[in-house]
Amino acid sequence: MNRSPRLLHETLVAAATQRPGHIAVVAEGEPRSYAELLTGAERVARALQDHGVRRGDAVAVYMENSWRAAVSIYGISMAGGVLTVINPQTKTDKLAYMLADSEACVLITDGRAAPTFLPALEHAPGLRAVICSEALPEREPEDAWPVQRIALDAVLDAARPAPQPTGTIPIDLAALIYTSGSTGHPKGVMLTHQNMLFAAGSITEYLRLGPDDRILNVLPLAFDYGLYQLLMAVFLGATLVLERSFAFPVPVLKRALEEKVTVFPLVPTIAATLLSLKKRTDWVLPSVTRVTNTAAALPADFIPRLAEIFPKALVFPMYGLTECKRVSYLEPEMTRAKPTSVGKAIPGTEVFLQSPDGSPVPPGQPGILHVRGPHVMLGYWKQPEMTAEMLKPGRYPGERVLCTHDVFTMDDEGYLYFVGRSDDIIKTRGEKVSPVEVENVLHRLPGVREAAVIGVPDENLGQAIRAFVVRESGATLSEQDVKRACLAALESFMVPRDVVFLDELPKTSTAKVRKKDLYDVQV
């Protein structure tokens, strides 16, 4: 390919042309080359086309992190389809909703997930076929199956004609990435090939990555942070070391050592687990040169402690949201000077703050973050009203900018500081309190492994601050210890009224703290 790739799958074609024997993916301990990834993707693409997939049709992937999932993702793009990756922990009702909402015509899945996905098929009227990586259980009578069954391994093993040209162009949809919605149903973020290639290029630029990097991924491919580890590896012609999860940290860390990974993406809960393990076992990952964090703010005191585990690594705190993938990053060289900042706009983009009435916000004052750039989503799938809430008229005619509804401050140098979600701010005693600020104090307290803060209704205060704390193994921290530490570091109105100790914080399948579940905890 003589020109730069314009479509997601063209990055795979370029990598396989330039480095056919280079390892693309290590999954289940088995290395696979770029030539193998390209061949597999072409076979999946042709099978999809043979079963009616045309440009713009949604194809769902409901699989554990695996080689077959990676092949399927690029096969869908080659076929002209719109990728919809669904977390394999998704239950039947939600899966049925996403299949119906996305209008998926084919589902690519694992046979072991049959008890979950089979009941969902009857609520997905547009689905024509299931391509399954393992034998599907029989159902009687045979005509009870609402769709055609196809064996994925047979697709991958059999030589097929090359996929037919699709006519796809960069502004066509590449993916629907579902994210939590305020209505209780997930909403599909519409991302074009142009959106996703720009984001992959900008991120790899500021992370200073190259084709010889080896990127670890323990996050679900349904989580955009996980998906982009694959997309960035292929964009660079680098290697992805793909693990199913971080549920069993020790085997994953052994694999990371064996594979000499150079990039370790994490979220704060993974960082907390790593730091807890470090206290019990003396181990390091000397090959890692980049540690990245997003999904939630990394407590500032975690960064120097992570240096004990990753002695050669640059640590990149970042902030983003699915609607534009990534907003900002903090250069590792600035973490000491600006330890609480999530950085500045990623290359090729612009950010600014506005008050709720649309007026500019001066440095140091809180405002709502807005984002400009080629990475901003097309909108929410079939949700024009929700789209209008997020995409606002810009400063130039015809332009739409992303209104994140997140509250930040910005300093004189353009560095951002997260204050909180507009609807996360706690109003107590007539004052506004950012849960993040209280959580940062709690994370610094010896004996605290994890912490989360919410506001609960209170007749006198408006809202009272409630802290949930997970203690380190063997720690004897008391409620009074926590309150004293908060009083020493925070204004009195910011000190939690309640401190609740839990064995674990409730989490989503992508390791984010599920704060809405904390409201149901009996105190």
Secondary structure, DSSP 8 states (H G I E B T S, - for coil): --S---SHHHHHHHHHHH-TTSEEEEETTEEEEHHHHHHHHHHHHHHHHHTT--TT-EEEEE--SSHHHHHHHHHHHHTT-EEEE--TT--HHHHHHHHHHHT-SEEEE-GGGHHHHHHHHTT-TT--EEEESS-----SSGGG-SSEEEEHHHHHHS-----------TTSEEEEEEE--TTSS-EEEEEEHHHHHHHHHHHHHHTT--TT-EEEE-S-TTSHHHHHHHHHHHHHT-EEEE-S-SSSHHHHHHHHHHHT-SEEEE-HHHHHHHHHHHHHS----TT--EEEE-SS---TTHHHHHTTT-TT-EEEEEE--TTTS--EE--GGGTTTSTT--BEE-TT-EEEEE-TTS-B--TTS-EEEEEESTTS--EETT-HHHHHHHEEE-SSTT-EEEEEEEEEEE-TTS-EEEEEETTT-EEETTEEE-HHHHHHHHHHSTTEEEEEEEEEEETTTEEEEEEEEEE-TT----HHHHHHHHHHHS-GGGS-SEEEE-SS--B-TTS-B-HHHHTT---
